[in-house]
Amino acid sequence: MPDHYFSPDPAAPQSVRTIRVPIDGAEREMVTATGVFSGDRLDVGTEVLLAAVPAPPQTGELLDLGCGWGPIAATLATRSPDAHVWAVDVNARALSLVERNAELLSLSNITPATPERVPEDVRFAAIWSNPPIRIGKPQLHQLLETWIPRLAPGATAWLVVQKHLGADSLLRWLTERFADFDVERADSKRTYRIIAVTAPD
């Protein structure tokens, strides 16, 4: 079976590279590698998300869901140094890169973790995610059904999804599945939708 960025342990040889990434308005060096999502550059969807979302809460538990090599987690940790950021992915190589990038950027408030390592009682003040659409619709729905209910009261999950990869159908599903949440298309840029899912108070 071929490797995917959502493979837990990619078999492809690891080729590490250093790229420059805008983190909270400043160009910073981060490491990426083969076998992870968008291993050669900052993904356009991630770039759109980071430009569109409001400032994260300054304290509490924050989640980068499907973190890859960590640009979203690094942005959350930089913008909210007094918060704790969970960088969650199933890909062991991605989590190793997040750890290295946290060290490179001198960020001590990031915890890379596989899903099962996040304590079940943790509730998130915000979720930012470029979700792994290519895992398939049933798996994606299961992922969101697992994590969105873990938002703290009044907290928001911000998701970026490309229009031609099903953003509008996902918006409809979220609206139906989380009927007691406030679900909206918050923005639309460069063929991407920004979806906001806010938990009831």
For each residue, the residues with C-beta under 8 A, 3 or more apart:
1:
2:
3: 7 10 11 12 35
4: 7 134
5: 10 35 36 37 38 39 68 91 94 132 134
6: 37 66 90 91 132 134 135
7: 3 4 10 11 35 90 91
8: 90 91 92 114
9: 91 92 93
10: 3 5 7 14 34 35 36 91 93
11: 3 7
12: 3 34 35
13: 34
14: 10 33 34 35 93
15: 33 34
16: 31 32 33
17: 31 32 33 39 40
18: 29 30 31 32
19: 29 30 31 32 40 41 42
20: 27 28 29 30
21: 27 28 29 30 42 71 74
22: 25 26 27 28 42 50
23: 26 27 28 30 71 74 75 78 105
24: 75 78 79
25: 22
26: 22 23
27: 20 21 22 23
28: 20 21 22 23 74 104 105
29: 18 19 20 21 104
30: 18 19 20 21 23 69 70 71 74 101 104 105
31: 16 17 18 19 69 97 100 101 104
32: 16 17 18 19 36 38 39 40 41 69 97
33: 14 15 16 17 36 39 69 93 97
34: 10 12 13 14 15 39
35: 3 5 7 10 12 14 39 91 93
36: 5 10 32 33 39 68 69 91 93 94 97
37: 5 6 43 66 68 69 91 94 130 132
38: 5 32 41 42 43 46 68 69
39: 5 17 32 33 34 35 36 69
40: 17 19 32
41: 19 32 38
42: 19 21 22 38 46 47 71
43: 37 38 46 47 68 130
44: 47 48 190 192
45: 48 49 130 160 161 162 192
46: 38 42 43 49 50 68 71 72 130 160
47: 42 43 44 50 51
48: 44 45 51 52 160 189 190 192 194
49: 45 46 52 53 72 128 130 158 160 192 194
50: 22 46 47 53 71 72 75
51: 47 48 189
52: 48 49 158 160 186 187 189 194
53: 49 50 56 128 158 194
54:
55: 79 80
56: 53 62 76 79 80 83 125 126 128
57: 60 62 80 83 125 126 155
58: 80 82 83
59: 80 82 83 125
60: 57 83 84 124 125 126 152
61: 83 84 86 122 123 124 125
62: 56 57 76 80 83 84 85 86 124 125 126 127 128
63: 85 86 88 124 126 127 128 129 147 150
64: 67 70 72 73 76 85 86 87 88 127 128 129
65: 88 127 128 129 131 143 147
66: 6 37 88 89 129 130 131 132 143
67: 64 70 72 73 87 88 89 94 95 98 112
68: 5 36 37 38 43 46 71 89 91 94 97 130
69: 30 31 32 33 36 37 38 39 94 97 98 101
70: 30 64 67 73 74 87 94 97 98 101 102 110 112
71: 21 23 30 42 46 50 68 74 75
72: 46 49 50 64 67 75 76 128 129 130
73: 64 67 70 76 77 85 87 98 102 110 112
74: 21 23 28 30 70 71 77 78 101 102 105 107 110
75: 23 24 50 71 72 78 79 128
76: 56 62 64 72 73 79 80 83 85 126 128
77: 73 74 80 81 83 85 102 105 107 109 110
78: 23 24 74 75 81 105 107
79: 24 55 56 75 76
80: 55 56 57 58 59 62 76 77 83 85 109
81: 77 78 109
82: 58 59 109
83: 56 57 58 59 60 61 62 76 77 80 109 125
84: 60 61 62 109 111
85: 62 63 64 73 76 77 80 109 110 111
86: 61 62 63 64 111 113 118 122 124
87: 64 67 70 73 95 98 110 111 112 113
88: 63 64 65 66 67 113 114 115 118
89: 66 67 68 94 95 98 112 114
90: 6 7 8 114 115
91: 5 6 7 8 9 10 35 36 37 68 94 95
92: 8 9 95 96 114
93: 9 10 14 33 35 36 96 97
94: 5 36 37 67 68 69 70 89 91 97 98
95: 67 87 89 91 92 98 99 112 113 114
96: 92 93 99 100 112
97: 31 32 33 36 68 69 70 93 94 100 101
98: 67 69 70 73 87 89 94 95 101 102 110 112
99: 95 96 102 103 112
100: 31 96 97 103 104
101: 30 31 69 70 74 97 98 104 105 107
102: 70 73 74 77 98 99 105 107 108 110 112
103: 99 100 106
104: 28 29 30 31 100 101
105: 23 28 30 74 77 78 101 102
106: 103
107: 74 77 78 101 102 110
108: 102
109: 77 80 81 82 83 84 85
110: 70 73 74 77 85 87 98 102 107
111: 84 85 86 87
112: 67 70 73 87 89 95 96 98 99 102
113: 86 87 88 95 117 118
114: 8 88 89 90 92 95 117
115: 88 90 118 146
116:
117: 113 114
118: 86 88 113 115 122
119: 122
120:
121:
122: 61 86 118 119 150
123: 61 150 151 152 155
124: 60 61 62 63 86 127 147 150 151 152 155 157
125: 56 57 59 60 61 62 83 152 155
126: 56 57 60 62 63 76 155 156 157 158
127: 62 63 64 65 124 147 148 151 155 156 157 158
128: 49 53 56 62 63 64 65 72 75 76 157 158
129: 63 64 65 66 72 157 158 159 160
130: 37 43 45 46 49 66 68 72 159 160
131: 65 66 140 143 144 159 161
132: 5 6 37 66 135 140 143
133: 140 161 162 165 166
134: 4 5 6 165
135: 6 132 139 140 143
136: 139 140
137: 140 141 166
138: 141 142
139: 135 136 142 143
140: 131 132 133 135 136 137 143 144 170
141: 137 138 144 145 173 177
142: 138 139 145 146
143: 65 66 131 132 135 139 140 146 147
144: 131 140 141 147 148 174 177
145: 141 142 148 149 177
146: 115 142 143 149 150
147: 63 65 124 127 143 144 150 157
148: 127 144 145 151 157 178 181 197 199
149: 145 146
150: 63 122 123 124 146 147
151: 123 124 127 148 155 156 157 197 198 199
152: 60 123 124 125 155 199
153: 199 200 201
154: 198 199 200 201
155: 57 123 124 125 126 127 151 152 198 199
156: 126 127 151 196 197 198 199
157: 124 126 127 128 129 147 148 151 196 197 198
158: 49 52 53 126 127 128 129 186 194 195 196
159: 129 130 131 170 194 195 196 197
160: 45 46 48 49 52 129 130 192 193 194 195
161: 45 131 133 165 166 167 170 192 193 195
162: 45 133 165 167 191 192 193
163: 167 168 188 191 192 193
164: 191
165: 133 134 161 162
166: 133 137 161 169 170
167: 161 162 163 170 171 192 193 195
168: 163 171 172 193
169: 166 172 173
170: 140 159 161 166 167 173 174 195
171: 167 168 174 175 183 185 193 195
172: 168 169 175 176
173: 141 169 170 176 177
174: 144 170 171 177 178 181 183 195 197
175: 171 172 178 179 183
176: 172 173 179
177: 141 144 145 173 174
178: 148 174 175 181 183 197
179: 175 176
180: 200
181: 148 174 178 197 198 199 200
182: 196 197 198 200
183: 171 174 175 178 195 196 197 198
184: 195 196
185: 171 188 193 194 195 196
186: 52 158 194 195 196
187: 52 193 194
188: 163 185 192 193 194
189: 48 51 52 192 194
190: 44 48
191: 162 163 164
192: 44 45 48 49 160 161 162 163 167 188 189
193: 160 161 162 163 167 168 171 185 187 188
194: 48 49 52 53 158 159 160 185 186 187 188 189
195: 158 159 160 161 167 170 171 174 183 184 185 186
196: 156 157 158 159 182 183 184 185 186
197: 148 151 156 157 159 174 178 181 182 183
198: 151 154 155 156 157 181 182 183
199: 148 151 152 153 154 155 156 181
200: 153 154 180 181 182
201: 153 154
